[in-house]
């Protein structure tokens, strides 16, 4: 009976040790799960932030393309203005004014 008692005590000690190890393992699992959750939240925040950054880059690229189109349109308009200015500048010379005055006067008609 003493032998059986000793075996039971040994078994109870072993079961107690296994339960303590099981509790420690569960604590470790909980700690790792909390770390994993925190890492996942950090990753989600990073991904959201990165996605927002890519959206901003795409918007900026679109704006740059629009700006280039507008600059090209402005260049065309500026060229037209320069052409018009050069044409009117030539017409402001005294020789042109004389020609235009002569051209506006009625020409004598040939009588016949």
N, CA, C and O atoms as a GROMACS GRO file, in nm:
protein
  448
    1UNK      N    1   0.082  -0.120   0.000
    1UNK     CA    2   0.000   0.000   0.000
    1UNK      C    3   0.086   0.125   0.000
    1UNK      O    4   0.053   0.224  -0.065
    2UNK      N    5   0.196   0.119   0.074
    2UNK     CA    6   0.286   0.234   0.073
    2UNK      C    7   0.346   0.255  -0.066
    2UNK      O    8   0.366   0.368  -0.112
    3UNK      N    9   0.371   0.144  -0.130
    3UNK     CA   10   0.428   0.153  -0.264
    3UNK      C   11   0.328   0.219  -0.359
    3UNK      O   12   0.363   0.306  -0.440
    4UNK      N   13   0.202   0.175  -0.347
    4UNK     CA   14   0.096   0.230  -0.431
    4UNK      C   15   0.076   0.378  -0.398
    4UNK      O   16   0.056   0.458  -0.489
    5UNK      N   17   0.081   0.416  -0.277
    5UNK     CA   18   0.072   0.555  -0.234
    5UNK      C   19   0.183   0.638  -0.293
    5UNK      O   20   0.162   0.750  -0.341
    6UNK      N   21   0.303   0.582  -0.290
    6UNK     CA   22   0.418   0.653  -0.345
    6UNK      C   23   0.400   0.672  -0.496
    6UNK      O   24   0.431   0.778  -0.549
    7UNK      N   25   0.349   0.569  -0.563
    7UNK     CA   26   0.324   0.580  -0.707
    7UNK      C   27   0.217   0.686  -0.735
    7UNK      O   28   0.231   0.766  -0.828
    8UNK      N   29   0.112   0.686  -0.656
    8UNK     CA   30   0.004   0.785  -0.675
    8UNK      C   31   0.058   0.927  -0.653
    8UNK      O   32   0.024   1.018  -0.727
    9UNK      N   33   0.141   0.944  -0.551
    9UNK     CA   34   0.199   1.076  -0.525
    9UNK      C   35   0.287   1.118  -0.643
    9UNK      O   36   0.282   1.232  -0.688
   10UNK      N   37   0.367   1.026  -0.691
   10UNK     CA   38   0.453   1.054  -0.806
   10UNK      C   39   0.369   1.091  -0.927
   10UNK      O   40   0.401   1.186  -1.000
   11UNK      N   41   0.260   1.016  -0.949
   11UNK     CA   42   0.171   1.046  -1.062
   11UNK      C   43   0.104   1.182  -1.044
   11UNK      O   44   0.094   1.259  -1.140
   12UNK      N   45   0.060   1.211  -0.922
   12UNK     CA   46  -0.002   1.342  -0.897
   12UNK      C   47   0.097   1.456  -0.919
   12UNK      O   48   0.062   1.562  -0.972
   13UNK      N   49   0.221   1.434  -0.876
   13UNK     CA   50   0.323   1.537  -0.899
   13UNK      C   51   0.348   1.556  -1.049
   13UNK      O   52   0.363   1.669  -1.097
   14UNK      N   53   0.351   1.446  -1.122
   14UNK     CA   54   0.372   1.453  -1.267
   14UNK      C   55   0.255   1.525  -1.334
   14UNK      O   56   0.275   1.608  -1.423
   15UNK      N   57   0.132   1.494  -1.293
   15UNK     CA   58   0.013   1.561  -1.348
   15UNK      C   59   0.017   1.709  -1.315
   15UNK      O   60  -0.013   1.792  -1.400
   16UNK      N   61   0.054   1.744  -1.192
   16UNK     CA   62   0.066   1.884  -1.152
   16UNK      C   63   0.169   1.957  -1.237
   16UNK      O   64   0.148   2.069  -1.281
   17UNK      N   65   0.283   1.890  -1.259
   17UNK     CA   66   0.388   1.950  -1.342
   17UNK      C   67   0.337   1.972  -1.485
   17UNK      O   68   0.362   2.077  -1.545
   18UNK      N   69   0.266   1.873  -1.539
   18UNK     CA   70   0.212   1.885  -1.675
   18UNK      C   71   0.109   1.998  -1.682
   18UNK      O   72   0.104   2.071  -1.781
   19UNK      N   73   0.027   2.014  -1.579
   19UNK     CA   74  -0.072   2.122  -1.578
   19UNK      C   75  -0.003   2.258  -1.574
   19UNK      O   76  -0.045   2.352  -1.642
   20UNK      N   77   0.104   2.268  -1.491
   20UNK     CA   78   0.177   2.395  -1.485
   20UNK      C   79   0.240   2.427  -1.621
   20UNK      O   80   0.236   2.542  -1.666
   21UNK      N   81   0.297   2.326  -1.686
   21UNK     CA   82   0.356   2.347  -1.819
   21UNK      C   83   0.248   2.385  -1.921
   21UNK      O   84   0.271   2.469  -2.008
   22UNK      N   85   0.132   2.323  -1.908
   22UNK     CA   86   0.020   2.354  -1.999
   22UNK      C   87  -0.024   2.499  -1.981
   22UNK      O   88  -0.052   2.569  -2.078
   23UNK      N   89  -0.030   2.544  -1.855
   23UNK     CA   90  -0.069   2.684  -1.826
   23UNK      C   91   0.036   2.779  -1.884
   23UNK      O   92   0.003   2.879  -1.947
   24UNK      N   93   0.166   2.745  -1.863
   24UNK     CA   94   0.274   2.830  -1.919
   24UNK      C   95   0.264   2.835  -2.072
   24UNK      O   96   0.281   2.941  -2.131
   25UNK      N   97   0.237   2.722  -2.134
   25UNK     CA   98   0.224   2.718  -2.280
   25UNK      C   99   0.105   2.802  -2.326
   25UNK      O  100   0.113   2.873  -2.427
   26UNK      N  101  -0.006   2.794  -2.251
   26UNK     CA  102  -0.124   2.875  -2.286
   26UNK      C  103  -0.093   3.023  -2.271
   26UNK      O  104  -0.135   3.104  -2.354
   27UNK      N  105  -0.020   3.060  -2.167
   27UNK     CA  106   0.021   3.200  -2.148
   27UNK      C  107   0.107   3.247  -2.265
   27UNK      O  108   0.090   3.358  -2.317
   28UNK      N  109   0.200   3.159  -2.305
   28UNK     CA  110   0.288   3.195  -2.419
   28UNK      C  111   0.204   3.211  -2.546
   28UNK      O  112   0.226   3.305  -2.623
   29UNK      N  113   0.108   3.121  -2.568
   29UNK     CA  114   0.021   3.131  -2.686
   29UNK      C  115  -0.056   3.262  -2.684
   29UNK      O  116  -0.068   3.329  -2.787
   30UNK      N  117  -0.109   3.299  -2.568
   30UNK     CA  118  -0.184   3.425  -2.557
   30UNK      C  119  -0.093   3.544  -2.586
   30UNK      O  120  -0.133   3.638  -2.656
   31UNK      N  121   0.029   3.541  -2.532
   31UNK     CA  122   0.123   3.652  -2.556
   31UNK      C  123   0.157   3.660  -2.705
   31UNK      O  124   0.162   3.769  -2.762
   32UNK      N  125   0.182   3.544  -2.766
   32UNK     CA  126   0.213   3.543  -2.909
   32UNK      C  127   0.094   3.589  -2.992
   32UNK      O  128   0.111   3.660  -3.091
   33UNK      N  129  -0.027   3.550  -2.952
   33UNK     CA  130  -0.147   3.595  -3.024
   33UNK      C  131  -0.161   3.746  -3.014
   33UNK      O  132  -0.197   3.811  -3.112
   34UNK      N  133  -0.133   3.802  -2.896
   34UNK     CA  134  -0.141   3.948  -2.879
   34UNK      C  135  -0.036   4.017  -2.967
   34UNK      O  136  -0.064   4.120  -3.029
   35UNK      N  137   0.085   3.960  -2.972
   35UNK     CA  138   0.190   4.018  -3.058
   35UNK      C  139   0.149   4.010  -3.204
   35UNK      O  140   0.168   4.104  -3.281
   36UNK      N  141   0.093   3.895  -3.242
   36UNK     CA  142   0.049   3.877  -3.380
   36UNK      C  143  -0.061   3.976  -3.416
   36UNK      O  144  -0.059   4.034  -3.525
   37UNK      N  145  -0.157   3.996  -3.326
   37UNK     CA  146  -0.264   4.092  -3.349
   37UNK      C  147  -0.208   4.233  -3.364
   37UNK      O  148  -0.249   4.308  -3.453
   38UNK      N  149  -0.114   4.268  -3.278
   38UNK     CA  150  -0.051   4.400  -3.285
   38UNK      C  151   0.024   4.417  -3.418
   38UNK      O  152   0.016   4.521  -3.483
   39UNK      N  153   0.098   4.312  -3.456
   39UNK     CA  154   0.171   4.318  -3.583
   39UNK      C  155   0.075   4.330  -3.700
   39UNK      O  156   0.102   4.403  -3.796
   40UNK      N  157  -0.038   4.259  -3.693
   40UNK     CA  158  -0.139   4.266  -3.800
   40UNK      C  159  -0.198   4.407  -3.809
   40UNK      O  160  -0.217   4.459  -3.918
   41UNK      N  161  -0.226   4.468  -3.693
   41UNK     CA  162  -0.278   4.605  -3.694
   41UNK      C  163  -0.177   4.702  -3.754
   41UNK      O  164  -0.212   4.791  -3.831
   42UNK      N  165  -0.050   4.682  -3.717
   42UNK     CA  166   0.057   4.767  -3.773
   42UNK      C  167   0.064   4.749  -3.924
   42UNK      O  168   0.077   4.847  -3.999
   43UNK      N  169   0.056   4.625  -3.969
   43UNK     CA  170   0.060   4.597  -4.112
   43UNK      C  171  -0.059   4.660  -4.184
   43UNK      O  172  -0.043   4.719  -4.291
   44UNK      N  173  -0.178   4.647  -4.127
   44UNK     CA  174  -0.298   4.706  -4.187
   44UNK      C  175  -0.284   4.858  -4.198
   44UNK      O  176  -0.318   4.918  -4.300
   45UNK      N  177  -0.232   4.919  -4.092
   45UNK     CA  178  -0.210   5.064  -4.094
   45UNK      C  179  -0.111   5.101  -4.204
   45UNK      O  180  -0.132   5.197  -4.278
   46UNK      N  181  -0.003   5.024  -4.214
   46UNK     CA  182   0.098   5.049  -4.317
   46UNK      C  183   0.037   5.035  -4.457
   46UNK      O  184   0.060   5.118  -4.544
   47UNK      N  185  -0.041   4.928  -4.476
   47UNK     CA  186  -0.103   4.905  -4.608
   47UNK      C  187  -0.200   5.018  -4.643
   47UNK      O  188  -0.202   5.065  -4.757
   48UNK      N  189  -0.280   5.060  -4.546
   48UNK     CA  190  -0.374   5.170  -4.570
   48UNK      C  191  -0.298   5.297  -4.604
   48UNK      O  192  -0.334   5.370  -4.697
   49UNK      N  193  -0.193   5.323  -4.529
   49UNK     CA  194  -0.111   5.441  -4.553
   49UNK      C  195  -0.044   5.435  -4.690
   49UNK      O  196  -0.039   5.535  -4.762
   50UNK      N  197   0.006   5.318  -4.726
   50UNK     CA  198   0.071   5.300  -4.856
   50UNK      C  199  -0.030   5.319  -4.969
   50UNK      O  200   0.001   5.382  -5.070
   51UNK      N  201  -0.150   5.264  -4.951
   51UNK     CA  202  -0.255   5.278  -5.052
   51UNK      C  203  -0.290   5.425  -5.071
   51UNK      O  204  -0.308   5.471  -5.184
   52UNK      N  205  -0.300   5.499  -4.961
   52UNK     CA  206  -0.330   5.642  -4.969
   52UNK      C  207  -0.217   5.715  -5.041
   52UNK      O  208  -0.242   5.805  -5.121
   53UNK      N  209  -0.094   5.676  -5.013
   53UNK     CA  210   0.021   5.739  -5.080
   53UNK      C  211   0.016   5.713  -5.230
   53UNK      O  212   0.038   5.803  -5.310
   54UNK      N  213  -0.014   5.587  -5.268
   54UNK     CA  214  -0.023   5.555  -5.411
   54UNK      C  215  -0.135   5.634  -5.477
   54UNK      O  216  -0.121   5.678  -5.592
   55UNK      N  217  -0.247   5.654  -5.406
   55UNK     CA  218  -0.356   5.735  -5.461
   55UNK      C  219  -0.309   5.878  -5.483
   55UNK      O  220  -0.338   5.938  -5.587
   56UNK      N  221  -0.237   5.933  -5.386
   56UNK     CA  222  -0.185   6.070  -5.400
   56UNK      C  223  -0.088   6.080  -5.517
   56UNK      O  224  -0.089   6.178  -5.591
   57UNK      N  225  -0.005   5.977  -5.534
   57UNK     CA  226   0.090   5.977  -5.646
   57UNK      C  227   0.013   5.974  -5.778
   57UNK      O  228   0.047   6.048  -5.871
   58UNK      N  229  -0.090   5.891  -5.787
   58UNK     CA  230  -0.169   5.882  -5.910
   58UNK      C  231  -0.237   6.015  -5.940
   58UNK      O  232  -0.239   6.059  -6.055
   59UNK      N  233  -0.292   6.079  -5.836
   59UNK     CA  234  -0.356   6.210  -5.855
   59UNK      C  235  -0.252   6.311  -5.903
   59UNK      O  236  -0.279   6.389  -5.994
   60UNK      N  237  -0.135   6.310  -5.842
   60UNK     CA  238  -0.028   6.403  -5.880
   60UNK      C  239   0.013   6.379  -6.025
   60UNK      O  240   0.033   6.475  -6.100
   61UNK      N  241   0.026   6.253  -6.065
   61UNK     CA  242   0.062   6.222  -6.203
   61UNK      C  243  -0.045   6.272  -6.300
   61UNK      O  244  -0.013   6.326  -6.406
   62UNK      N  245  -0.174   6.253  -6.263
   62UNK     CA  246  -0.283   6.303  -6.346
   62UNK      C  247  -0.275   6.455  -6.359
   62UNK      O  248  -0.293   6.511  -6.467
   63UNK      N  249  -0.249   6.521  -6.246
   63UNK     CA  250  -0.239   6.667  -6.248
   63UNK      C  251  -0.122   6.712  -6.334
   63UNK      O  252  -0.134   6.811  -6.407
   64UNK      N  253  -0.010   6.641  -6.327
   64UNK     CA  254   0.106   6.675  -6.410
   64UNK      C  255   0.071   6.661  -6.558
   64UNK      O  256   0.109   6.746  -6.639
   65UNK      N  257  -0.001   6.555  -6.592
   65UNK     CA  258  -0.041   6.535  -6.732
   65UNK      C  259  -0.133   6.649  -6.777
   65UNK      O  260  -0.117   6.703  -6.887
   66UNK      N  261  -0.229   6.686  -6.691
   66UNK     CA  262  -0.319   6.797  -6.724
   66UNK      C  263  -0.240   6.927  -6.739
   66UNK      O  264  -0.265   7.005  -6.830
   67UNK      N  265  -0.146   6.950  -6.649
   67UNK     CA  266  -0.064   7.071  -6.657
   67UNK      C  267   0.016   7.076  -6.786
   67UNK      O  268   0.029   7.183  -6.846
   68UNK      N  269   0.068   6.963  -6.829
   68UNK     CA  270   0.144   6.960  -6.955
   68UNK      C  271   0.052   6.994  -7.073
   68UNK      O  272   0.091   7.067  -7.164
   69UNK      N  273  -0.070   6.940  -7.070
   69UNK     CA  274  -0.167   6.970  -7.176
   69UNK      C  275  -0.199   7.120  -7.176
   69UNK      O  276  -0.204   7.183  -7.282
   70UNK      N  277  -0.221   7.175  -7.059
   70UNK     CA  278  -0.251   7.318  -7.049
   70UNK      C  279  -0.133   7.403  -7.096
   70UNK      O  280  -0.151   7.504  -7.163
   71UNK      N  281  -0.012   7.361  -7.060
   71UNK     CA  282   0.107   7.435  -7.104
   71UNK      C  283   0.117   7.433  -7.257
   71UNK      O  284   0.152   7.533  -7.319
   72UNK      N  285   0.087   7.317  -7.316
   72UNK     CA  286   0.091   7.307  -7.462
   72UNK      C  287  -0.014   7.400  -7.524
   72UNK      O  288   0.013   7.467  -7.624
   73UNK      N  289  -0.134   7.402  -7.465
   73UNK     CA  290  -0.239   7.492  -7.515
   73UNK      C  291  -0.196   7.638  -7.500
   73UNK      O  292  -0.215   7.719  -7.591
   74UNK      N  293  -0.137   7.671  -7.386
   74UNK     CA  294  -0.090   7.808  -7.364
   74UNK      C  295   0.019   7.846  -7.463
   74UNK      O  296   0.023   7.959  -7.511
   75UNK      N  297   0.108   7.751  -7.493
   75UNK     CA  298   0.214   7.778  -7.592
   75UNK      C  299   0.152   7.809  -7.728
   75UNK      O  300   0.196   7.902  -7.797
   76UNK      N  301   0.050   7.732  -7.768
   76UNK     CA  302  -0.016   7.757  -7.897
   76UNK      C  303  -0.080   7.895  -7.898
   76UNK      O  304  -0.067   7.970  -7.995
   77UNK      N  305  -0.148   7.929  -7.789
   77UNK     CA  306  -0.212   8.060  -7.779
   77UNK      C  307  -0.106   8.171  -7.785
   77UNK      O  308  -0.124   8.272  -7.852
   78UNK      N  309   0.002   8.148  -7.714
   78UNK     CA  310   0.109   8.249  -7.712
   78UNK      C  311   0.169   8.266  -7.853
   78UNK      O  312   0.200   8.378  -7.893
   79UNK      N  313   0.184   8.158  -7.926
   79UNK     CA  314   0.235   8.167  -8.064
   79UNK      C  315   0.138   8.246  -8.152
   79UNK      O  316   0.180   8.328  -8.233
   80UNK      N  317   0.007   8.220  -8.136
   80UNK     CA  318  -0.092   8.295  -8.213
   80UNK      C  319  -0.085   8.444  -8.180
   80UNK      O  320  -0.089   8.529  -8.269
   81UNK      N  321  -0.073   8.473  -8.050
   81UNK     CA  322  -0.064   8.615  -8.008
   81UNK      C  323   0.060   8.679  -8.070
   81UNK      O  324   0.054   8.792  -8.118
   82UNK      N  325   0.172   8.609  -8.068
   82UNK     CA  326   0.294   8.664  -8.127
   82UNK      C  327   0.277   8.689  -8.277
   82UNK      O  328   0.322   8.792  -8.328
   83UNK      N  329   0.212   8.596  -8.347
   83UNK     CA  330   0.188   8.615  -8.490
   83UNK      C  331   0.102   8.739  -8.513
   83UNK      O  332   0.133   8.823  -8.598
   84UNK      N  333  -0.007   8.750  -8.435
   84UNK     CA  334  -0.095   8.866  -8.448
   84UNK      C  335  -0.019   8.995  -8.416
   84UNK      O  336  -0.034   9.096  -8.485
   85UNK      N  337   0.062   8.991  -8.312
   85UNK     CA  338   0.138   9.109  -8.273
   85UNK      C  339   0.235   9.148  -8.385
   85UNK      O  340   0.246   9.266  -8.418
   86UNK      N  341   0.304   9.049  -8.442
   86UNK     CA  342   0.399   9.079  -8.550
   86UNK      C  343   0.325   9.138  -8.670
   86UNK      O  344   0.375   9.230  -8.734
   87UNK      N  345   0.207   9.085  -8.702
   87UNK     CA  346   0.128   9.138  -8.814
   87UNK      C  347   0.087   9.283  -8.786
   87UNK      O  348   0.100   9.368  -8.874
   88UNK      N  349   0.038   9.311  -8.666
   88UNK     CA  350  -0.005   9.448  -8.636
   88UNK      C  351   0.115   9.540  -8.622
   88UNK      O  352   0.104   9.659  -8.653
   89UNK      N  353   0.225   9.489  -8.577
   89UNK     CA  354   0.346   9.572  -8.563
   89UNK      C  355   0.390   9.621  -8.700
   89UNK      O  356   0.428   9.738  -8.716
   90UNK      N  357   0.387   9.531  -8.800
   90UNK     CA  358   0.423   9.570  -8.936
   90UNK      C  359   0.328   9.677  -8.988
   90UNK      O  360   0.370   9.765  -9.062
   91UNK      N  361   0.201   9.671  -8.952
   91UNK     CA  362   0.100   9.764  -9.002
   91UNK      C  363   0.111   9.901  -8.935
   91UNK      O  364   0.049   9.997  -8.982
   92UNK      N  365   0.186   9.912  -8.829
   92UNK     CA  366   0.200  10.040  -8.760
   92UNK      C  367   0.310  10.128  -8.821
   92UNK      O  368   0.325  10.243  -8.780
   93UNK      N  369   0.385  10.076  -8.916
   93UNK     CA  370   0.493  10.156  -8.974
   93UNK      C  371   0.435  10.265  -9.063
   93UNK      O  372   0.327  10.248  -9.119
   94UNK      N  373   0.506  10.380  -9.076
   94UNK     CA  374   0.456  10.490  -9.160
   94UNK      C  375   0.435  10.448  -9.305
   94UNK      O  376   0.341  10.496  -9.370
   95UNK      N  377   0.521  10.360  -9.358
   95UNK     CA  378   0.504  10.317  -9.499
   95UNK      C  379   0.372  10.244  -9.517
   95UNK      O  380   0.303  10.264  -9.617
   96UNK      N  381   0.337  10.158  -9.421
   96UNK     CA  382   0.212  10.084  -9.431
   96UNK      C  383   0.093  10.180  -9.424
   96UNK      O  384  -0.005  10.164  -9.497
   97UNK      N  385   0.102  10.279  -9.335
   97UNK     CA  386  -0.008  10.375  -9.322
   97UNK      C  387  -0.030  10.450  -9.454
   97UNK      O  388  -0.143  10.471  -9.496
   98UNK      N  389   0.079  10.489  -9.518
   98UNK     CA  390   0.066  10.559  -9.648
   98UNK      C  391   0.000  10.468  -9.750
   98UNK      O  392  -0.090  10.510  -9.823
   99UNK      N  393   0.043  10.344  -9.753
   99UNK     CA  394  -0.015  10.249  -9.848
   99UNK      C  395  -0.163  10.230  -9.821
   99UNK      O  396  -0.244  10.226  -9.914
  100UNK      N  397  -0.200  10.218  -9.692
  100UNK     CA  398  -0.340  10.194  -9.663
  100UNK      C  399  -0.423  10.317  -9.692
  100UNK      O  400  -0.539  10.305  -9.733
  101UNK      N  401  -0.367  10.437  -9.672
  101UNK     CA  402  -0.441  10.560  -9.705
  101UNK      C  403  -0.462  10.567  -9.855
  101UNK      O  404  -0.572  10.600  -9.901
  102UNK      N  405  -0.358  10.538  -9.932
  102UNK     CA  406  -0.368  10.540 -10.079
  102UNK      C  407  -0.467  10.435 -10.125
  102UNK      O  408  -0.547  10.460 -10.216
  103UNK      N  409  -0.464  10.319 -10.066
  103UNK     CA  410  -0.553  10.211 -10.106
  103UNK      C  411  -0.699  10.245 -10.077
  103UNK      O  412  -0.788  10.200 -10.148
  104UNK      N  413  -0.724  10.325  -9.972
  104UNK     CA  414  -0.861  10.358  -9.936
  104UNK      C  415  -0.919  10.470 -10.024
  104UNK      O  416  -1.041  10.483 -10.034
  105UNK      N  417  -0.832  10.549 -10.088
  105UNK     CA  418  -0.885  10.660 -10.170
  105UNK      C  419  -0.948  10.604 -10.296
  105UNK      O  420  -0.899  10.506 -10.353
  106UNK      N  421  -1.058  10.668 -10.340
  106UNK     CA  422  -1.123  10.617 -10.460
  106UNK      C  423  -1.031  10.634 -10.583
  106UNK      O  424  -0.967  10.738 -10.602
  107UNK      N  425  -1.027  10.533 -10.662
  107UNK     CA  426  -0.943  10.536 -10.782
  107UNK      C  427  -1.024  10.604 -10.896
  107UNK      O  428  -1.144  10.581 -10.911
  108UNK      N  429  -0.954  10.688 -10.976
  108UNK     CA  430  -1.026  10.750 -11.089
  108UNK      C  431  -1.069  10.642 -11.189
  108UNK      O  432  -0.994  10.550 -11.221
  109UNK      N  433  -1.192  10.657 -11.235
  109UNK     CA  434  -1.242  10.559 -11.329
  109UNK      C  435  -1.207  10.603 -11.471
  109UNK      O  436  -1.206  10.721 -11.504
  110UNK      N  437  -1.181  10.507 -11.548
  110UNK     CA  438  -1.152  10.539 -11.689
  110UNK      C  439  -1.285  10.566 -11.759
  110UNK      O  440  -1.380  10.488 -11.753
  111UNK      N  441  -1.288  10.682 -11.828
  111UNK     CA  442  -1.412  10.716 -11.895
  111UNK      C  443  -1.402  10.674 -12.040
  111UNK      O  444  -1.300  10.695 -12.106
  112UNK      N  445  -1.502  10.618 -12.085
  112UNK     CA  446  -1.490  10.581 -12.223
  112UNK      C  447  -1.611  10.556 -12.295
  112UNK      O  448  -1.607  10.524 -12.414
   0.00000   0.00000   0.00000
